[in-house]
Amino acid sequence: MKVSAVSLSTLGSIVLLPLVAAEDYLVSRTLSEGHLKRADSFNISIFHVNDIHAHLDEIRTSGTDCTDPAKGCFGGYARIKAAVDAKRPSSSNSLFLNIGDEFQGTLYYSFYGGEKIADTMNQLGFDAMTLGNHEFDNGEAFLGNFLKNLTIPIICANIDTKEETINATVKPYKVFPEYKTAVIAVTTETIPSISHPNEDTVFADPIATAQYWADYVYANEDVERIIAMTHIGYEVDIELAKKTRGIHMIVGGHSHTLLGDMEGALGKYPTIETNLDGDEVFIVTAWRYGVYLGYLDVEFSGRKVLSYTGGPILLDNTTAQDANLQKQIKEWRGPFEEFANVVLGTTEVVLEQSTCQEAECTLGNVMCDAMLDARASNPSVSGCMINAGGIRATIDAGNITRGEVLTAFPFGNTLTELTLSGADLWRVWEGVVSGVSQFDGKKVTSFAQVSRGVRVTYNPKNEVGKRLIDLEIAVGGGEMKTVEVAKQYTLVTLDFLAGGGDNIFPAVKEIVTLDTQDEVLTAYVKANSPIKTGLEGRIVVTDKTKPLVAL
């Protein structure tokens, strides 16, 4: 079963509705086939969120601040808290789980670091949290200090680090003896290529690790069931379900996958797979940014699920907010609000982020053009290439504020230049369009965007390794021509990518860093308003099957 993360390009067509219909009573295969009786059943309610990315306050669905409630405001931790506090007392047994990626995405993180995130999370009543990849963006010492400020149990079984502040707080699993339930947790093993852990930190295979600890817990603890918290993405969750024993519920994150009955969803909530014992495994995840609160009430008999009710709960304008928490969150805005509201310029077009992981996107075009212009002093720079994963929020038509620039590009990456042969540049782009690096055979974890003067043509139906059909570059601002394998080409890119981030380029050990990405875009907007850049055919899908370059 091949299912990818939800395309954020579908946001405009997604119908965001509370899933009242999903609360209908659903019977598992185990019960419907008459294998178990109800006499020994046990009910537990699972509440969960994932990939909040510092969106402490309410937002629009694009991830930007909600400045006009008439257009619809969603999410925010005050709504999450109010919804859980209202619903949780009706369940005698419940767990509230946080699946990671609290860091990065808004000025609540850029300005305060982890301080206000920790203050907020400690008020929510989470029973456990696992670590996402973005928790490592500022290094492990920073993460360790953040974790020390949390009152929440932190679990993650597949990290091996020498950072003592993390070892002191992170455990492989947690037992809830009153429920005879254990929760184990794993995070994505791709963290070394997409974030900034210590060089000697190891992230083990999440599937093998989950099986090891499931076996260990059943052998050494008095539990009847195990729930897995996984920041590994929906596709890998499905793999984990199919390849393990003893885990009958997976609460996931990382891929920002929309599950449910709403338009645009990529799977059912829960998604049901079959494990190595032939038992059903229930997979749930709650999209991203706190727009939905995940909720599933499960009836177990021992390790097996008998029935389940629930569905993602939409948190919109009609959802109550916890007044005290919302007051705090609004007050925290004060120190950065004036800075964030400075208008830098305007755009006549929507600078779209939601399509960047799949195709050419307008915000990718503008950012790369800004980077190319910033290196105009070096005539050998012929183009720009950035990772789509570093583009975090759409900028609507109209005024462009400093806060919107920082929300769209929150990572503080700096510009750098890379010179590669035409052959290696071809391999780089073959890796991007195939999803597999042509240098090391490992996964490429992001699509990419380019500047004017670069055109990428590919056929996604070709076999992996032969999908790139043409790669054209206009050297010195001249006519675009297919790259020559022996010729050298210089691009402007980001220090994160030059260091091996997202496994797009082979890692460079010595990197000369230039201006920061947000500074470059700020200068570009001021100089080029109003922005009118649209889609220009920089990344093209074709039905041609023969690559124009043979390596």
Secondary structure, 3 states (H helix, E strand, C coil): CCCCCCCHHHHHCCCCCCCCHHHCCEECHHHHCCCCCCCCEEEEEEEEECCCCCCCCCECCCCCECCCHHHCCECCHHHHHHHHHHHHHHCCCEEEEECCCCCCCCHHHHHHCCHHHHHHHCCCCCCEECCCHHHHCCCHHHHHHHHHCCCCCEECCCEECCCHHHHCCEECEEEEHHHCEEEEEEECCCHHHHCCCCCCCEECCHHHHHHHHHHHHHHHCCCCEEEEEEECCHHHHHHHHHHCCCCCEEEECCCCCCECCCCCCCECCCEEEECCCCCEEEEEECCCCCCEEEEEEEEEECCEEEEEEECCEECCCCCCCCHHHHHHHHHHCHHHHHHHCCEEEEECCCECCCCCCCCCCHHHHHHHHHHHHHCCCCCCEEEEEEEHHHCCCCECCEEEEHHHHHHHCCCCCEEEEEEEEHHHHHHHHHHHHHCECCCCCCECCCCEEECCCEEEEECCCCCCCCCEEEEEECHHHCCCEECCCCCEEEEEEEHHHHCCHHHCCCCCCCCCCCCEHHHHHHHHHHHHCCECCCCCCCEEECCCCCCCCCC
